[in-house]
Amino acid sequence: MTGPHTAGWSRRRILGAALAAATAPLATVVSPLSYSAQAATGAWPFRRGVNTWPWFALTREFPAPRTDYDWPPFQSQRPVPTLADLVRLRASGLDFIRLPVDPGPFLAADAGQRADLMAMLSAAVEAAVAADLGVIVNVQANGATHYWNPDRMYSSTSAPEFARYQVFVGEVAGMLEGMAPGRVALEPVNEPPQDCSSDVWPKVQAALLTAARGPARKLPLLATSGCGSMVRGLTALDPAPLAEFEPILFTFHFYEPYLFSHQGALWMREPVYRALNNVPWPASAGSLDKTLASVRARMAADTERSDEAKRAAYEETEKVLKVYFDAQPDRRFIDGYLKQVSDWADRNGITPERIIMGEFGALRTDARYTAAPNPDRARYIADVRQSAEAAGFPWAFWDLFDGMGMMDDTTRALDPAMVEALGLTMPRA
């Protein structure tokens, strides 16, 4: 079994890679204003980004009752960006990555292993910076993990592992504080599970921001809201108590309407999503009858659910799709949603460049059940991206890899439709 640097991100490799990057034809895409100058003028270096899950995700935890991980803790076959990939992302017009990090392996590790994992994370940040990309490190717990999950770590300040999670946030902040000032930031939590109006989440967030601010006085920190960082959570957030933690940025996620963006998502709890496919964007690009026919075809091929379960799911799916097609969502629907964020920002005196749409995207529709899934997906992503930019919000597309990605896991080819939808440029080979 290999050591912790299975992805090749050792410090020795980073030094060589950084030199190679410096001599590569990258100068043509470097912005004329330096990152430090941008920070000094209030223009943050995060405008157009992409999430890089599962770089520090897809783990190998042991089943209960054990609470530890195999070593190395990350699956060796997961897609991980190379320096060449990062350089190509920068050349496409992206200027930062959002780097999700599963805290479980770090918290379960012994001292030596934890040091190795922190070195891996540091090297990954250095690699992105070497490619002229900013970095938002996001501590992103895995809700499917039996022990190191959001409930045990930050459901409240008295959660069983909150104290250790808090210490880890402080450690990451301290590591980032001295790395490329003005070009890196820390987002302590991903999609908090607390209700929008809960008084628990503000206490949790304040404790985590306090832990981060202690060792990192100048590091930009990202604050978010309950309700899984959704729009309605952000608009319920009172930002005034967060002023003591400046510099503070804010973040929210956008996947509305979920009937489009999450069609076919097997991990969704609601039974309608499993067989949902061929949902068009905008709604006027298709019809209820065509979409229901595709749903029936997919259900017929489903051998895991009983006929009774499928009948119940179909009835519910038919109801929600009727609502979808009656509403005829399009770009105006997205504009209306994001206007809620703009109104919240105006009420609280927050400039739009401080509000990052940290995730948005749509799952690829299964081509077995619809003839042309990609044009609808591209139209949706273009609409969300353009709406965010019109409002002045920076954004980070979900994801670089996987079923919502813009890069093929194996060939590393960028999807031209996604590149175009994101307003980017296909980099030269």
N, C-alpha and C positions, 0 to 999 in steps of 0.2 A: 504494500500500500504506500502511495506516495505521500510526501509531506504536505504542509498546509498550502503551498503555492502551486496547487494543481492547475490553476488557470494560467500560470506563467507570470503572475504579477509579483515577482520578487523585486526588491529595491535595486538590485544590480541590473535587472532587465529594464526597470524604469529609467535608470540613468542613461543607458544606451538608447532606449527608445526615445527619450526626450531629445537627445542629440540628433537622432534620425529625423524626428519631427521638425526640429529647428532648421534642418537643411532641406526639408521637403517643400514643395511649392505651396506652402500654407499662407505665405504673406499676402497673397491675393485676396484672402478672405478675412484677414484680421481687421476689425473695425478701427477707424482712424482715431477714435477716442479710447485711451487706455482704461482699463477697468478701475484703476485707482482714481482717475479723473472722473469717471462716471459716478463713482460712489461719492466723490467730493461735491459733485453738482446735484446729487439727489437722483440721478438716473441709474437705477440698479442694473447690474449686468445680467439680468434674467428677463429675456423677452420671448424667445422661441426655443422650447426645449422638448426633450423626449425622456420618458421613463426607461430605465435600464434593468427592470426586473427580467430574469431572476439571477442577476449577477451575485447577489448575496441572499439568495432564497433557494427554494427547493432543497430542503434539508433531509437528513437521514437520522431522524430521531428514533430511539428505541420505544417499543410499545409500553404502555402502563403495566406495572407500576413504576418502571424506570422513568427518570426525568432527564436523562442525558442523551447525547448524540454519539453516533459513530464518528470516527476520525479518519479523514477530514469530514466535517459535518455537512458539506454541500455535495449534492449529486454531481458526479464527475461529468456526466453527459449533458448537463444543462448548458444552454447557449450563453456564452460570455463574450462581450465585445473585445476585440483586439485593439491595439493602438491604431492600426490601419483603419479599422471600423470607426473609431472616434474621430480620426482626422477627416474621414469622408463625411461624417455627420456635420462636422464644422464647415466643411467645404459646401455642403448643401444649403447652408444658411442658418442652421441651428446654432445657438450660442450658449446653451447649458444643458446639462443632464440632471434629472432627478434620480437619485440613487437609492432605491429601497433596500433597507438592511434589516433582516430578521434578527431580533435581539436574542432569540432563544439560544443559539449556539454559544454566544458570548457569555450569557449568564450561567449556562450550565457547565462551561469549561473550567478547568483548573487554571492556576495562574500562568503556567507556561503556554498552554493552548490559547488562553485569552490574549496573551501578548502577541502570539503568532497571528491571531485573527485581527487584532488591531493593526498590526503591520500590514496585513493584506488590504484592509480597508484604507489605510493611509496611502498605500501604493496605488490603489484604484483611483483615489482622488487626485494623486499626483499625475497619473496617466491622463486623466481628463484635462487637467490644467495644462499639461504639456501639449495637448492637442488644441489649446486655446479655447477650452470650454469651461464655463462656470459650472459649479456643482452645488446642488441642494441635496444633502444627505438626509434621507427620511427614515427614521426608525419605524419599521413596518412589521408589526407582530402578525403571526400567522394564526388566523382564527380557527384553522382546521387542526392545529397541534393540540394534543391532549393535555399538555401541561403549560408550556410557555405561550399562553394565548392572551388576548386582550382582557378577558374577564379576570384572570389571575394577576395580571400585571398593572392594569390601570382602570379598572371599573370604579375604583374610588381610592382615596389616599390610604385607606386601610386594607386594600387588596393584599392577598398573601405575599405577592412578590413585588409590590409597588416600590418598596425601599430600594431593592436591588435594581429595579428598572430605573429609578431616579438616579442612582449612582452611575449607571451606565450612560445615561444621557449626559451627565456632567463630564464623564471621561471622554465621550465623543466630542463634546463642545471644546474641551481643553485641547484635544488633538487638533481640531480644525482651526482654533484661534490663531495659530502661528502659520497656517498654510495659506499662501496667496491671499493676503487681506483684500477684502472687497470682492473676491471671486467665489467664495464658498459661503454656504449658509447651512443651518441646521433646522430640520422640522422634526420635533421630538415624538410625534404620534401620527399615525395614519388612521383616518376615518374613525374618530371616537364613537363608541356605541351608545353613549348616553343620549337621552331625549333632548330635543331642542331647548326646552324650557327648564331642563334639570339644573339645579344649583350644585350638582356634584362635579360636573365637568369643569366649570371655572376654577374650582379648588384644585383639581388634579392638574389642570394646565398651569396654574400659577406656581404650583410646587415644582413642576418640571422645568418651567422657564427660570425659576430661581436656581435650580440645580445647574442649568446650562450657563446662566449669566455669571455665576460665581467665578469659574475659571476662564470665562470668555467675555470680556467686557465690551468688545467691539464686534463680535460675530453677529451677523444678522440672524434672527430667529424667526421662524414662521409660526404664527398662531392660527388656530382653526376653531371649528365649532363642533358641538354635538350633532346628532343626526347623521353621522357618517360623513361629515364635512359637506353636506348638501347645501344648496342655496338657502333653503328655509332655515337651516341651522345658523348659517352665517348672518342672515338678516335679523336673527334673534340674539346675536352676540353683542354684549356691551363691551366695546373696545377700551373704554376709559381706564379700567383698572390695569390694562396692559401697558400703559404708557411708561411705567417704571422700568420696563424691560427693553426699552429702545436700544438699538435699532430693531424694530419689529415690522415684519411683513405679514400679510394675511393670505390664506389659501382656502379654496373650495374646489369641489369636484363636480363635474357636469356629465351626466349620462341620460338626460331626459330627451325624449320619452324612452323609458326602459324597454317598452315593447319593441322598439326598433333596435336600440343599441345592444340589448342582451338577448335577442332572439336566439334560441338554441342553446342558451347557457345552462349546462347541466348542474352547476353549483347553486343556482338560485333556488330558494326554498319554495316559492310558489310553483304549483304544478303546471302553470300555463307555459313556462319558458322552455321546457324540455323539447317539445315538438314544434315550437314556434319557429317558422321560417318563411322566407319570401314575403316579409313585411316590407313594403316599399318606402322610400324616402325621395321626395315628399309623399304624403299619402296619395296625392292625386296621380302619382306615377303608376299606381296599380289599382287593384280592386279587392273588395272583401271576398268575393267568390273565389278569385284566384288564390288568395292567401289561405283561405280555409281549405281549398283543395290540396294545397301543399302541406298543410298541417295534417290532414287526414292521411296523406301518403306517408308522412314521417311516423305518425302514430301506428300505422299498419306494420311498419318495419320494426317497431319497438317490441322486443321480446321480454323485456325486464318487468314491465308493468302488466297487471291483470287487465282484462277487458273492462271490468267494472271501473278500475282506476282511470283507464283511458277515456271511458265515456264521461266520467265526471270532469276530467281535465278538459275534454273537448267542449263541454257545455260552458265551462268557465272561460275558455279561450275564445269561444264564439262571442260571449258577452263583451269581453274587453276589446276585442277587435272591432266590434260594432261601434263602440265608443271612439276608438282610434280613427276609424274611417269617417264617422260623423264629424269629428273635430277637424279633420283634414290638416294635421300639423305640417308646418313648413318653416322656412326661415323666420317668419314673423313670430312663430311660437317660441323659438330660441331667443329672439330679441326681447320678447316679453319677460322671459325668465331672467335673463341677464340684467334687464333694467332694474329688477329688484335689488341686485347687488350694487348697481350704480346709485340707486336711491339711498341705500344704506351707507355707501361711501360718502355721498353728499351730506347726509344728515350728521355724519361723524367727522367730517373734515379730513377724510382719507383720500389721498390722490390715487387714481386708478392703477398707476404703475406699481403700487405697493400691494396690489391684490392679484395673486397668481392663481389662475385656473390650473391646479396642479395635476388633474387627470381629466381627460375626455377621450372618447373613442367609441368604436363599435365592433362587435364580434363579426368575423366573417360568416356569412350565411353558407350553410352546407350546399355545395354546388350540385349534390345529387338530387336536391329537391327544388332548385330554382335555376333558371338558365343564366341569369346575369346578376349575381349578387354584388359584384364589385362597384358598378356605377352608382347604385343606391348608397352604398357605404361611403364612397368618395364624395358624393353630393352632401351627405350628412356631415361628414368631417369638415368639408370646406365651409358649410354653413356655420357650424359651431366656431370654427377658427376665425372666420371673417366677422362674426358677431362679437366675439371676444376682442378682437383687434379694434373694431369700431368703437367699443366701450373703453379701450385703452388698457385692457387687462393682458398681462403676459400669460403664456400658456405652456403646458407640458403635455404632449401627446402620450396616451397610453396605447401602445407600448412599442419598444424597439423590436422585441421578439414575440412569440406566442400567437394565439388566435386573434389577437387584436393588433398585431405588430405591423411594422413597416419594413422589416428586413427579414429575409428568409433565414431560418435557423441554420441551414446547412451551407447554402451557396453564398450567403452574405450579400445577396443582391437586394438592392432597395426596390420597393414596389413603386413603379412610376406613377400609378394612380394616387397612391398616398403622398408621394412627394409633391405632386401637383396640387392635391387637395390641401396640403399644408402650406402652400405658397412658397415651396422651396425650389431648389435647382438640382437636377441630377448631376452629381460631381463627375468630373472626367475620370475615365478609367486609368 
